Amino acid sequence: MDAIREFVNSDAGKAVVGLLVVAFLDFATGAFAALRDGTFAMDAVAAFVRKHIAGRVAPIATLLVVGYFGGESGQLFLAGAIASSAAYVAETASSIWGNLNPPKDVVSKASADAAKINPVPTE
């Protein structure tokens, strides 16, 4: 238990927590944008978990754990984890920004598409 506590308090552990926070922010803002645009679908939640958590965060977290507990030989894993983390955070920050500030034509097109699928009753 002490080893886990030490890991979480280390830079590598804080990086894992940071990756999870960034992933959650992307999920929250993406859900907000989908609800705003009328394009929210429950199957997108599973796709997000599969793509972001299982496909990106978990492998980077594994590299961080191996790098932390690997001692001297773990430095190569740590270097890969740092590079991967930087790429993931840059990509996800861009996604978060796009969720909060979509281009005007994308919002109107999404709203028009949603209106075709779920027309608002006029009567």
VMD Tcl script that builds the backbone (N, CA, C; Angstrom):
set m [mol new atoms 369]
animate dup $m
set s [atomselect $m all]
$s set {name element resname resid chain x y z} {
  {N N MET 1 A 0.816 -1.188 0.000}
  {CA C MET 1 A 0.000 0.000 0.000}
  {C C MET 1 A 0.865 1.260 0.000}
  {N N ASP 2 A 1.999 1.174 0.704}
  {CA C ASP 2 A 2.896 2.323 0.735}
  {C C ASP 2 A 3.505 2.598 -0.638}
  {N N ALA 3 A 3.755 1.533 -1.403}
  {CA C ALA 3 A 4.327 1.706 -2.738}
  {C C ALA 3 A 3.348 2.438 -3.644}
  {N N ILE 4 A 2.061 2.125 -3.521}
  {CA C ILE 4 A 1.051 2.809 -4.327}
  {C C ILE 4 A 0.956 4.270 -3.924}
  {N N ARG 5 A 0.965 4.520 -2.636}
  {CA C ARG 5 A 0.904 5.897 -2.143}
  {C C ARG 5 A 2.121 6.692 -2.618}
  {N N GLU 6 A 3.292 6.071 -2.565}
  {CA C GLU 6 A 4.502 6.742 -3.033}
  {C C GLU 6 A 4.430 7.017 -4.534}
  {N N PHE 7 A 3.884 6.050 -5.284}
  {CA C PHE 7 A 3.749 6.255 -6.733}
  {C C PHE 7 A 2.806 7.411 -7.031}
  {N N VAL 8 A 1.652 7.439 -6.381}
  {CA C VAL 8 A 0.668 8.502 -6.638}
  {C C VAL 8 A 1.245 9.871 -6.285}
  {N N ASN 9 A 2.085 9.942 -5.275}
  {CA C ASN 9 A 2.692 11.219 -4.885}
  {C C ASN 9 A 3.919 11.576 -5.707}
  {N N SER 10 A 4.384 10.663 -6.566}
  {CA C SER 10 A 5.546 10.944 -7.408}
  {C C SER 10 A 5.113 11.726 -8.649}
  {N N ASP 11 A 6.091 12.185 -9.415}
  {CA C ASP 11 A 5.780 12.898 -10.664}
  {C C ASP 11 A 5.059 11.987 -11.652}
  {N N ALA 12 A 5.465 10.729 -11.711}
  {CA C ALA 12 A 4.808 9.783 -12.617}
  {C C ALA 12 A 3.355 9.565 -12.206}
  {N N GLY 13 A 3.101 9.433 -10.929}
  {CA C GLY 13 A 1.731 9.260 -10.437}
  {C C GLY 13 A 0.873 10.483 -10.706}
  {N N LYS 14 A 1.462 11.645 -10.506}
  {CA C LYS 14 A 0.725 12.884 -10.793}
  {C C LYS 14 A 0.432 13.000 -12.282}
  {N N ALA 15 A 1.325 12.479 -13.121}
  {CA C ALA 15 A 1.086 12.489 -14.567}
  {C C ALA 15 A -0.097 11.591 -14.922}
  {N N VAL 16 A -0.206 10.429 -14.274}
  {CA C VAL 16 A -1.350 9.535 -14.507}
  {C C VAL 16 A -2.644 10.232 -14.100}
  {N N VAL 17 A -2.639 10.864 -12.952}
  {CA C VAL 17 A -3.829 11.597 -12.497}
  {C C VAL 17 A -4.151 12.725 -13.482}
  {N N GLY 18 A -3.124 13.428 -13.945}
  {CA C GLY 18 A -3.331 14.499 -14.921}
  {C C GLY 18 A -3.931 13.990 -16.220}
  {N N LEU 19 A -3.465 12.834 -16.696}
  {CA C LEU 19 A -4.031 12.246 -17.912}
  {C C LEU 19 A -5.505 11.915 -17.722}
  {N N LEU 20 A -5.842 11.380 -16.560}
  {CA C LEU 20 A -7.245 11.061 -16.283}
  {C C LEU 20 A -8.101 12.328 -16.205}
  {N N VAL 21 A -7.554 13.389 -15.635}
  {CA C VAL 21 A -8.292 14.654 -15.551}
  {C C VAL 21 A -8.524 15.223 -16.950}
  {N N VAL 22 A -7.499 15.207 -17.783}
  {CA C VAL 22 A -7.637 15.718 -19.150}
  {C C VAL 22 A -8.655 14.876 -19.929}
  {N N ALA 23 A -8.606 13.546 -19.766}
  {CA C ALA 23 A -9.566 12.672 -20.440}
  {C C ALA 23 A -10.989 12.972 -19.965}
  {N N PHE 24 A -11.161 13.182 -18.652}
  {CA C PHE 24 A -12.492 13.501 -18.134}
  {C C PHE 24 A -12.987 14.845 -18.685}
  {N N LEU 25 A -12.107 15.836 -18.737}
  {CA C LEU 25 A -12.514 17.134 -19.289}
  {C C LEU 25 A -12.928 17.011 -20.750}
  {N N ASP 26 A -12.212 16.198 -21.503}
  {CA C ASP 26 A -12.579 15.987 -22.900}
  {C C ASP 26 A -13.937 15.297 -22.983}
  {N N PHE 27 A -14.178 14.310 -22.124}
  {CA C PHE 27 A -15.473 13.634 -22.107}
  {C C PHE 27 A -16.587 14.606 -21.742}
  {N N ALA 28 A -16.374 15.382 -20.686}
  {CA C ALA 28 A -17.415 16.308 -20.217}
  {C C ALA 28 A -17.726 17.369 -21.262}
  {N N THR 29 A -16.702 17.971 -21.853}
  {CA C THR 29 A -16.952 19.007 -22.856}
  {C C THR 29 A -17.513 18.412 -24.139}
  {N N GLY 30 A -17.093 17.181 -24.471}
  {CA C GLY 30 A -17.641 16.515 -25.657}
  {C C GLY 30 A -19.110 16.181 -25.473}
  {N N ALA 31 A -19.472 15.709 -24.283}
  {CA C ALA 31 A -20.879 15.431 -24.000}
  {C C ALA 31 A -21.693 16.722 -24.039}
  {N N PHE 32 A -21.146 17.794 -23.473}
  {CA C PHE 32 A -21.811 19.093 -23.510}
  {C C PHE 32 A -22.042 19.543 -24.955}
  {N N ALA 33 A -21.001 19.435 -25.783}
  {CA C ALA 33 A -21.113 19.860 -27.183}
  {C C ALA 33 A -22.127 19.004 -27.936}
  {N N ALA 34 A -22.125 17.700 -27.678}
  {CA C ALA 34 A -23.080 16.823 -28.357}
  {C C ALA 34 A -24.511 17.126 -27.933}
  {N N LEU 35 A -24.709 17.387 -26.651}
  {CA C LEU 35 A -26.046 17.761 -26.191}
  {C C LEU 35 A -26.466 19.095 -26.780}
  {N N ARG 36 A -25.528 20.033 -26.840}
  {CA C ARG 36 A -25.808 21.350 -27.412}
  {C C ARG 36 A -26.195 21.241 -28.879}
  {N N ASP 37 A -25.489 20.375 -29.611}
  {CA C ASP 37 A -25.714 20.247 -31.044}
  {C C ASP 37 A -26.829 19.258 -31.381}
  {N N GLY 38 A -27.325 18.552 -30.365}
  {CA C GLY 38 A -28.377 17.574 -30.603}
  {C C GLY 38 A -27.876 16.300 -31.247}
  {N N THR 39 A -26.606 15.945 -31.029}
  {CA C THR 39 A -26.029 14.759 -31.657}
  {C C THR 39 A -25.561 13.723 -30.645}
  {N N PHE 40 A -25.967 13.844 -29.388}
  {CA C PHE 40 A -25.500 12.930 -28.348}
  {C C PHE 40 A -26.036 11.528 -28.596}
  {N N ALA 41 A -25.155 10.545 -28.435}
  {CA C ALA 41 A -25.544 9.139 -28.561}
  {C C ALA 41 A -24.839 8.351 -27.466}
  {N N MET 42 A -25.563 7.451 -26.820}
  {CA C MET 42 A -24.980 6.681 -25.712}
  {C C MET 42 A -23.830 5.785 -26.158}
  {N N ASP 43 A -23.872 5.293 -27.392}
  {CA C ASP 43 A -22.784 4.431 -27.841}
  {C C ASP 43 A -21.474 5.189 -27.984}
  {N N ALA 44 A -21.550 6.499 -28.054}
  {CA C ALA 44 A -20.329 7.309 -28.113}
  {C C ALA 44 A -19.565 7.264 -26.792}
  {N N VAL 45 A -20.270 7.021 -25.691}
  {CA C VAL 45 A -19.606 6.897 -24.387}
  {C C VAL 45 A -18.693 5.674 -24.396}
  {N N ALA 46 A -19.197 4.552 -24.891}
  {CA C ALA 46 A -18.380 3.337 -24.976}
  {C C ALA 46 A -17.207 3.544 -25.923}
  {N N ALA 47 A -17.440 4.247 -27.014}
  {CA C ALA 47 A -16.352 4.527 -27.954}
  {C C ALA 47 A -15.291 5.408 -27.302}
  {N N PHE 48 A -15.716 6.361 -26.491}
  {CA C PHE 48 A -14.757 7.223 -25.800}
  {C C PHE 48 A -13.907 6.414 -24.826}
  {N N VAL 49 A -14.567 5.557 -24.051}
  {CA C VAL 49 A -13.828 4.728 -23.090}
  {C C VAL 49 A -12.844 3.826 -23.827}
  {N N ARG 50 A -13.291 3.214 -24.918}
  {CA C ARG 50 A -12.420 2.326 -25.689}
  {C C ARG 50 A -11.259 3.093 -26.325}
  {N N LYS 51 A -11.559 4.234 -26.902}
  {CA C LYS 51 A -10.535 4.986 -27.643}
  {C C LYS 51 A -9.589 5.744 -26.714}
  {N N HIS 52 A -10.121 6.490 -25.779}
  {CA C HIS 52 A -9.279 7.342 -24.943}
  {C C HIS 52 A -8.714 6.613 -23.730}
  {N N ILE 53 A -9.576 5.998 -22.939}
  {CA C ILE 53 A -9.108 5.385 -21.696}
  {C C ILE 53 A -8.314 4.111 -21.982}
  {N N ALA 54 A -8.926 3.157 -22.686}
  {CA C ALA 54 A -8.239 1.890 -22.947}
  {C C ALA 54 A -7.167 2.015 -24.022}
  {N N GLY 55 A -7.395 2.892 -24.991}
  {CA C GLY 55 A -6.465 2.980 -26.118}
  {C C GLY 55 A -5.324 3.957 -25.944}
  {N N ARG 56 A -5.480 4.939 -25.079}
  {CA C ARG 56 A -4.431 5.959 -24.935}
  {C C ARG 56 A -3.955 6.125 -23.497}
  {N N VAL 57 A -4.876 6.400 -22.581}
  {CA C VAL 57 A -4.478 6.672 -21.199}
  {C C VAL 57 A -3.878 5.434 -20.537}
  {N N ALA 58 A -4.508 4.284 -20.701}
  {CA C ALA 58 A -3.999 3.063 -20.053}
  {C C ALA 58 A -2.590 2.690 -20.531}
  {N N PRO 59 A -2.305 2.717 -21.832}
  {CA C PRO 59 A -0.933 2.401 -22.242}
  {C C PRO 59 A 0.102 3.416 -21.740}
  {N N ILE 60 A -0.261 4.682 -21.738}
  {CA C ILE 60 A 0.671 5.696 -21.237}
  {C C ILE 60 A 0.866 5.517 -19.735}
  {N N ALA 61 A -0.212 5.231 -19.012}
  {CA C ALA 61 A -0.105 4.989 -17.575}
  {C C ALA 61 A 0.762 3.765 -17.299}
  {N N THR 62 A 0.636 2.735 -18.124}
  {CA C THR 62 A 1.478 1.551 -17.971}
  {C C THR 62 A 2.950 1.899 -18.152}
  {N N LEU 63 A 3.249 2.710 -19.153}
  {CA C LEU 63 A 4.630 3.158 -19.346}
  {C C LEU 63 A 5.129 3.942 -18.136}
  {N N LEU 64 A 4.274 4.781 -17.574}
  {CA C LEU 64 A 4.664 5.553 -16.395}
  {C C LEU 64 A 4.919 4.648 -15.191}
  {N N VAL 65 A 4.076 3.658 -15.011}
  {CA C VAL 65 A 4.258 2.728 -13.885}
  {C C VAL 65 A 5.543 1.927 -14.069}
  {N N VAL 66 A 5.757 1.388 -15.266}
  {CA C VAL 66 A 6.975 0.613 -15.530}
  {C C VAL 66 A 8.202 1.506 -15.388}
  {N N GLY 67 A 8.101 2.734 -15.871}
  {CA C GLY 67 A 9.220 3.661 -15.732}
  {C C GLY 67 A 9.528 3.993 -14.287}
  {N N TYR 68 A 8.492 4.145 -13.490}
  {CA C TYR 68 A 8.688 4.487 -12.079}
  {C C TYR 68 A 9.283 3.319 -11.296}
  {N N PHE 69 A 8.718 2.141 -11.477}
  {CA C PHE 69 A 9.176 0.986 -10.713}
  {C C PHE 69 A 10.340 0.258 -11.375}
  {N N GLY 70 A 10.700 0.637 -12.588}
  {CA C GLY 70 A 11.765 -0.050 -13.318}
  {C C GLY 70 A 13.167 0.364 -12.941}
  {N N GLY 71 A 13.289 1.344 -12.084}
  {CA C GLY 71 A 14.610 1.784 -11.653}
  {C C GLY 71 A 15.403 2.403 -12.794}
  {N N GLU 72 A 16.663 2.043 -12.884}
  {CA C GLU 72 A 17.554 2.608 -13.908}
  {C C GLU 72 A 17.117 2.206 -15.321}
  {N N SER 73 A 16.704 0.960 -15.483}
  {CA C SER 73 A 16.289 0.500 -16.810}
  {C C SER 73 A 14.917 1.044 -17.199}
  {N N GLY 74 A 14.173 1.584 -16.260}
  {CA C GLY 74 A 12.852 2.139 -16.548}
  {C C GLY 74 A 12.888 3.532 -17.157}
  {N N GLN 75 A 14.065 4.118 -17.242}
  {CA C GLN 75 A 14.174 5.482 -17.773}
  {C C GLN 75 A 13.727 5.567 -19.236}
  {N N LEU 76 A 13.982 4.521 -20.006}
  {CA C LEU 76 A 13.547 4.511 -21.405}
  {C C LEU 76 A 12.022 4.504 -21.482}
  {N N PHE 77 A 11.385 3.719 -20.619}
  {CA C PHE 77 A 9.919 3.704 -20.572}
  {C C PHE 77 A 9.378 5.065 -20.137}
  {N N LEU 78 A 10.059 5.676 -19.189}
  {CA C LEU 78 A 9.638 6.987 -18.707}
  {C C LEU 78 A 9.749 8.038 -19.809}
  {N N ALA 79 A 10.810 7.962 -20.598}
  {CA C ALA 79 A 10.972 8.903 -21.715}
  {C C ALA 79 A 9.859 8.719 -22.743}
  {N N GLY 80 A 9.514 7.479 -23.041}
  {CA C GLY 80 A 8.401 7.218 -23.958}
  {C C GLY 80 A 7.080 7.702 -23.406}
  {N N ALA 81 A 6.907 7.535 -22.105}
  {CA C ALA 81 A 5.670 7.980 -21.459}
  {C C ALA 81 A 5.553 9.497 -21.496}
  {N N ILE 82 A 6.663 10.188 -21.305}
  {CA C ILE 82 A 6.634 11.655 -21.344}
  {C C ILE 82 A 6.265 12.140 -22.735}
  {N N ALA 83 A 6.871 11.549 -23.758}
  {CA C ALA 83 A 6.561 11.945 -25.137}
  {C C ALA 83 A 5.103 11.621 -25.475}
  {N N SER 84 A 4.653 10.449 -25.078}
  {CA C SER 84 A 3.263 10.057 -25.337}
  {C C SER 84 A 2.281 10.953 -24.593}
  {N N SER 85 A 2.609 11.281 -23.363}
  {CA C SER 85 A 1.751 12.160 -22.564}
  {C C SER 85 A 1.626 13.534 -23.204}
  {N N ALA 86 A 2.737 14.056 -23.670}
  {CA C ALA 86 A 2.717 15.378 -24.306}
  {C C ALA 86 A 1.836 15.360 -25.555}
  {N N ALA 87 A 1.960 14.317 -26.361}
  {CA C ALA 87 A 1.142 14.211 -27.568}
  {C C ALA 87 A -0.338 14.068 -27.221}
  {N N TYR 88 A -0.641 13.244 -26.220}
  {CA C TYR 88 A -2.039 13.038 -25.827}
  {C C TYR 88 A -2.643 14.324 -25.267}
  {N N VAL 89 A -1.910 15.007 -24.413}
  {CA C VAL 89 A -2.434 16.246 -23.827}
  {C C VAL 89 A -2.643 17.309 -24.900}
  {N N ALA 90 A -1.722 17.417 -25.856}
  {CA C ALA 90 A -1.882 18.401 -26.936}
  {C C ALA 90 A -3.114 18.083 -27.775}
  {N N GLU 91 A -3.281 16.829 -28.138}
  {CA C GLU 91 A -4.438 16.434 -28.944}
  {C C GLU 91 A -5.743 16.650 -28.174}
  {N N THR 92 A -5.752 16.280 -26.911}
  {CA C THR 92 A -6.968 16.372 -26.113}
  {C C THR 92 A -7.303 17.823 -25.777}
  {N N ALA 93 A -6.293 18.640 -25.543}
  {CA C ALA 93 A -6.546 20.066 -25.299}
  {C C ALA 93 A -7.179 20.705 -26.532}
  {N N SER 94 A -6.721 20.307 -27.702}
  {CA C SER 94 A -7.319 20.812 -28.937}
  {C C SER 94 A -8.775 20.362 -29.057}
  {N N SER 95 A -9.042 19.124 -28.677}
  {CA C SER 95 A -10.406 18.615 -28.710}
  {C C SER 95 A -11.303 19.369 -27.728}
  {N N ILE 96 A -10.784 19.626 -26.536}
  {CA C ILE 96 A -11.550 20.374 -25.532}
  {C C ILE 96 A -11.869 21.772 -26.054}
  {N N TRP 97 A -10.872 22.416 -26.638}
  {CA C TRP 97 A -11.074 23.754 -27.193}
  {C C TRP 97 A -12.124 23.729 -28.304}
  {N N GLY 98 A -12.058 22.725 -29.166}
  {CA C GLY 98 A -13.044 22.596 -30.237}
  {C C GLY 98 A -14.441 22.319 -29.717}
  {N N ASN 99 A -14.533 21.579 -28.613}
  {CA C ASN 99 A -15.847 21.311 -28.018}
  {C C ASN 99 A -16.480 22.578 -27.463}
  {N N LEU 100 A -15.648 23.444 -26.911}
  {CA C LEU 100 A -16.169 24.669 -26.299}
  {C C LEU 100 A -16.349 25.796 -27.306}
  {N N ASN 101 A -15.571 25.798 -28.383}
  {CA C ASN 101 A -15.608 26.873 -29.381}
  {C C ASN 101 A -15.677 26.303 -30.789}
  {N N PRO 102 A -16.799 25.697 -31.167}
  {CA C PRO 102 A -16.878 25.125 -32.509}
  {C C PRO 102 A -16.991 26.219 -33.564}
  {N N PRO 103 A -16.541 25.944 -34.782}
  {CA C PRO 103 A -16.748 26.907 -35.865}
  {C C PRO 103 A -18.250 27.104 -36.092}
  {N N LYS 104 A -18.631 28.279 -36.486}
  {CA C LYS 104 A -20.053 28.615 -36.626}
  {C C LYS 104 A -20.764 27.722 -37.635}
  {N N ASP 105 A -20.127 27.403 -38.757}
  {CA C ASP 105 A -20.798 26.586 -39.760}
  {C C ASP 105 A -20.993 25.148 -39.297}
  {N N VAL 106 A -20.129 24.663 -38.410}
  {CA C VAL 106 A -20.290 23.307 -37.884}
  {C C VAL 106 A -21.498 23.239 -36.968}
  {N N VAL 107 A -21.683 24.260 -36.140}
  {CA C VAL 107 A -22.825 24.277 -35.233}
  {C C VAL 107 A -24.119 24.331 -36.020}
  {N N SER 108 A -24.191 25.194 -37.024}
  {CA C SER 108 A -25.425 25.319 -37.780}
  {C C SER 108 A -25.691 24.056 -38.590}
  {N N LYS 109 A -24.650 23.411 -39.146}
  {CA C LYS 109 A -24.837 22.173 -39.898}
  {C C LYS 109 A -25.288 21.055 -38.971}
  {N N ALA 110 A -24.685 20.950 -37.792}
  {CA C ALA 110 A -25.091 19.913 -36.842}
  {C C ALA 110 A -26.526 20.133 -36.390}
  {N N SER 111 A -26.887 21.391 -36.159}
  {CA C SER 111 A -28.257 21.690 -35.750}
  {C C SER 111 A -29.236 21.358 -36.874}
  {N N ALA 112 A -28.853 21.652 -38.113}
  {CA C ALA 112 A -29.723 21.345 -39.244}
  {C C ALA 112 A -29.870 19.837 -39.416}
  {N N ASP 113 A -28.766 19.098 -39.256}
  {CA C ASP 113 A -28.838 17.639 -39.358}
  {C C ASP 113 A -29.703 17.064 -38.241}
  {N N ALA 114 A -29.557 17.588 -37.041}
  {CA C ALA 114 A -30.361 17.109 -35.916}
  {C C ALA 114 A -31.840 17.416 -36.143}
  {N N ALA 115 A -32.136 18.557 -36.751}
  {CA C ALA 115 A -33.524 18.924 -37.017}
  {C C ALA 115 A -34.147 17.979 -38.041}
  {N N LYS 116 A -33.341 17.475 -38.994}
  {CA C LYS 116 A -33.861 16.514 -39.962}
  {C C LYS 116 A -34.178 15.183 -39.291}
  {N N ILE 117 A -33.318 14.780 -38.351}
  {CA C ILE 117 A -33.503 13.494 -37.685}
  {C C ILE 117 A -34.619 13.583 -36.657}
  {N N ASN 118 A -34.617 14.615 -35.848}
  {CA C ASN 118 A -35.623 14.818 -34.809}
  {C C ASN 118 A -36.282 16.176 -35.016}
  {N N PRO 119 A -37.222 16.252 -35.937}
  {CA C PRO 119 A -37.853 17.565 -36.169}
  {C C PRO 119 A -38.637 18.029 -34.952}
  {N N VAL 120 A -38.592 19.329 -34.726}
  {CA C VAL 120 A -39.324 19.918 -33.615}
  {C C VAL 120 A -40.791 20.019 -34.023}
  {N N PRO 121 A -41.692 19.464 -33.207}
  {CA C PRO 121 A -43.124 19.538 -33.557}
  {C C PRO 121 A -43.583 20.992 -33.610}
  {N N THR 122 A -44.368 21.318 -34.616}
  {CA C THR 122 A -44.866 22.697 -34.748}
  {C C THR 122 A -46.306 22.816 -34.304}
  {N N GLU 123 A -46.955 21.720 -34.037}
  {CA C GLU 123 A -48.361 21.786 -33.627}
  {C C GLU 123 A -48.534 21.555 -32.170}
}
mol reanalyze $m
mol bondsrecalc $m
mol representation Tube
mol addrep $m
